[in-house]
Amino acid sequence: MGLAFYVRIPDAYAKVPISFADVAEGALPGVVNIRTTSYIRRDPSMDLYQFFLGGNVPPSSTHSIGTGFVMDRKGRIVTNSHVVKGAAVIEVLFAKSKQKVRAKVVGFDTKTDLALLQLQKNLELTPLPLGDSDALRVGDIVLAIGNPFGFSHTVTSGIISAKGRVIGTGPYDDFLQTDASIHPGNSGGPLLDAEGRVIGINTAVSAEGQGIGFAIPINMAKVVIKDLIDFGKVKRPFLGVVGKDILSTEDVDEGSSPEVHGFLITNLIMNGPAHRVGLKIGDLVMGFDDKKVVDLNHMQRLLYGKSPADRIRLKIYRRGRGFLNVAVNLEEVPPPKDLPPEKDLF
């Protein structure tokens, strides 16, 4: 008589689907390939034939590929700004219908590397639902769909490897890290959760190692997309301070110090929002509304989630005064010509 063995599968594993075919099949109609053409004017002195004939040198053309996804039935497409910036011609290719449609740029934001396109032809579209990137946990399963190396509508899978990654691209670094394969051509494509909702926009890969990709959280993208639809640009809130991260407790006080976190104000814009309410150089900003400020980058991300018309509450620590709570009315970022060239000004 043989022996029978029974293995109980934990409930957590029982929820993991055996196949993601249904999710991929449902999402593919809402994912598009983007092909762009740009023209570069050549120097006549570098073209000997045209130089000696005295004719005009025609511009040379360059081409690039990327990915995007359908945001709504009005024909709006989300992608990366680096995919379409400077393009003279933008073509959007749909996998299921094989249709190729031209698009124009509604607006783009280089600081978050996001762009919004508008199709120039009415089509029956399949928008992808947007998820909640704040609800993601490390270890959650994700799928990436894109156009890597020109291989159209490729689907790869992996997990969320980390959240809140800073990779040095700008003040709003807050990337999702994933091991789902992302390659050139995936830029602008959706990162989906197991329910087929967009929770990120694939943007970058690590130069140091294979299998490490980064995506813009969809909650950050929602703020940018709304502004691009409403104004054609992003209206960012402005506090009017320059800051730096804390290196040691001596940066805060010579004697006893509070629990050290946040950032130090190193300069203020005269008559800016922070200056008007009495913030000072040397103040340690430790709280933002009801949230703890971890460091300078964290503060910039928290501020980015606000509107220029919002009023915020800051918790600060000031030498000789202790803890203070200050309310600040934000305003829109002034034109660059009106601001000093400070790196960490916001």
N, C-alpha and C positions, 0 to 999 in steps of 0.2 A: 504494500500500500504506500503510495507516494505521500509526501508531506506537502501541505498547502501553506503558503506564506501570504499574509495579508499586510499591506503597508497602508497606513493612514496618511493621506496627503493633507498637509496643513491648509486651513481655510484660505490663507493669503495666497497660496500657490494655485488653489482651485479657481481663483478669480482671473488668473492670467490666461488670455485667449491663446488657443493653439495656433491660430493663424490671424494675420492682420489683412487678409485679402479683402474682406468687406470694407474695412476702413479705407484701404488704398483705392479700391474701386469707386467708393463714394466720393473721395477727394480729388481724384485725377481730373475730372472735368473742370474743376475750379482752379487748377494749376496751369500756368502758361509759360511757354518759352519766350524769351525776349531777345530779339536780335537788333543791334543798333549799327548805324553807319555814321561815321564822323569824317569831316574833311579837314585836311591840314594843308595850309598854303605853303608852297615850297619857295625857297630863295632862288631867284633866277640865276644868280652867280654860281649856284651849285649844280645847275643843269646846263652843261656845256652846249648841247644841241640848240636849246632854246636861246641861250645867251648869245651865241654867234649869229643866229637868225634874227634876233631882236624881237621874238614873239613873246606872248604871255605864257607863263608857266602854269598849266592847269593844276589845281590842288590834288593832292593824293588822298585816297580814301582808306580808312581803317574800319575794321569790323570787330564787334565783341558780342558775347552771348551772356545771358543771365536767365533768371527765373523770376516769376511773380505769381500773385494769386488774385482771384476775383474777390473784391470786397463787398460788392452789392450788385443789384440788377441794373443799376444806372450806368454800368460800364466802367467803373473805377477799379483800377489795378494797383496793388501795393507791391513795391520792390525796393531795392537799395538805390540810394542816390548815385553811388559810384557806377552802377550799371548803365544809367541813362544820362549822366551829366555830360554836357557838351555834344550830345548826339544830334545830328541833323535829321536823321530818319530813325524812327522807332517802329519795329514791327512786332506784333504779338501773335504767337502761334498757339492754337488750341489743339490738344492731342486727339480728342474724340471726333470733332467735326473736321479736323485738318484745315480749318480756316485760318487765313493769315490776314490780320487787320492792323492798320496803322493806328498809332496812338500819339497823343501829345502830353506834355508834362503839365500837370495842374500846379505842382509846387514840389520843392525838395528841401531837405534839411541836412546839410553836410555834417552838423555836429552829432546827429544820431544816425547818419547814413541811411535816411529813409526818403522815399519819393512816392508821389501819387500820380498815376497816369489816368487819362481819359480815353477810352476807345472812340475812334472817329466813325464808328458804324454801329447801328443798333443790332444786338444779337440776343438770342435766348441764352442766358448765363446761369451758371451754378455757383453762387457765392459760397465761400467756406465760412462756417460759424467760428466766431472768436471765443477763445476760452479765457481763463483767469491764470496768468502766470504767477501771481502771488501765492496761489494755492498749491503750486507744484512742490514736490518734495524730492530731495536727492534720491535717486533710485527709480523714479517713475519712468515708465516705458514711453518712448517717443519715436516718431517716424519722420524722416526728412524726404521731401520730394523735390526734385530739381532736374537740371540739365547739365550734369557734370561732364566736362570735356566734350560737350555736344551730344551726349547720349540722352535723347529726349525722354523726359518724364520717368526718371530713375527713382525707385523707392528703396530707402535704406532704413534700418531700425537700430535702436540703441537705448540708452537710458540718459536721464539727467545726471551728469557727473558732479556738478557743483552749481551754485547760484551766486550771483553778485560778483562775478569775476571782473577785475580791472586789468585790462590788457594794454593800456597806454594809448588808446585812440582819441581820448578827449575827456572833458569834464563829466560826461554823462555815462561813462563806462559802468555797466551793470549787467554784464552778459550772463546768459545761461550757457553752461559748458555741457557738451554732449559728446558721446563716443559714436553716435550715428554718423556714418561716413559722409563728410561734406568736402567737396572739391571745387576747383574753379568751374564756374557755370552754375553752381548751386546758389550763388548769391541772390538774395531777394526772395528765395523760395520759402515755403512754410515749414515750420517744425510743428508736428501734430501730436496731440496726446492720443491715448488709446481709444478715445471716443470720436476722433476725427476733428477735434477743434484746434484751431491755430493758437498755439501758446508761445510761439517765437518766430522770428524771421532770420533765416540763416544768413550769416554775414561774413564770417572770417574763419580761418583755420590757423592752427599754431605752426609757426615756421620751425619750431624746435622738435616737434614730434608728430608722428602720424596718429590718426585716430582721435585728435582733439579738435573739436569744432566749437564755434561760438555763435549764439543767436541773440538777437535783440528781444527782450521780453515783450510780449504783446501788450501788456498793460502800459508800458512806456510808449509803444507805437500808437496806441489808441489816442493818447494826448496829442501827438504830432499830427496824426491823420485828421483829427477833428479841426485843428487849426488850419491845416492845408486846405481842407474843404471850405471852411468859413472865410479865411483871409488870404489863401494862396501862399502863406508863410507861417512860421511859428512865432507866436508872441510869447516871449519868455519873461518870467518875473525877475525883478532886479532888487537886490538888497543893498548894494552899494558898499560892499566890504571886500578887502583883500585878506586872505587867511593863509595860515600854514599849520601843518600837523604838529602835535606835541612830540618833542624828542625825549624829554625827561620831566620829572616833577619840578625841577628848578625853573622850567619855562613858566610855571604857574605862580609859585610862591617860594620865598627863601626858607620859610618855616614849614609848619604843617600844611598839607594840601588836601583838597577833596579827592575823592576817587577820580583819577585823571582819565578823562575821555573828552572827545569833542575837538575843537580847533581854536587857535588863537587868532584874534583880529590884529593884523599887522598894519593896516591902513584903512582909511575911510574916504569915500567920495564926498566932497563938500556939498551939503544940501541934499545928499542922497537919503533914501528912506532910513537907513541905520543911523546916520549922522543926526537927522532931525529929531530922533527920539532919545538921543543922548548916549548911544553906544560909544565906547572909547577904545583906542589902541591898547592892546594888552588884555582886553576882556576875553575870557574863555567861554565860548558858546558850547553848552552842554546838552541843551534840550530844544526841541522844535515841536511846538504844540504839545502833544502828549507822548512824543517819541524821544528816546535817548539818541543823541548825536554821537556816532562812533568816531568819525574823523571828517576831514575836509571833503573827501569824495562823497561820503554818505550824506553830508549836509547839502551838497550840490544836487544829489539825486532827490532828496526830500523836497527841496525848493522847486525842482523841475515839475513836480506833481501839482504845483499851485498855479493859479491864474495871476496875472499882473494886478487884478482888482482885489485880490484876497488880503485879509489881515491875518498875520501869524503871531504866535506867542513864542518868545525865546527865553530859555532859562540860561542865565550867564553867571559866571563867578568872577568877581572883581577884587583885586588886591585891596585889603583894608576895608572892604564893604561886605564881603561874603556873597551869598547868593541873591540874585535879583531876577524878577520876572518882568519882561519888557514886551509890549505889544507894538508891532511894526506894520504899517500899511505899505504893501509892496507897490511897485510901479513897473511899467514896461522897460525893458533894457533900452537905454539911449542908443543913438547911432554910434558906430565905432569911432567916428571923427571926434565925438564929444567925450571919449573915454581915454584914460592913459593906457599904454600897452602893457598892462599887468597880466601875468599869466593866470593867476588864481583870483581874478576879479569876478564877482557875481552879485 
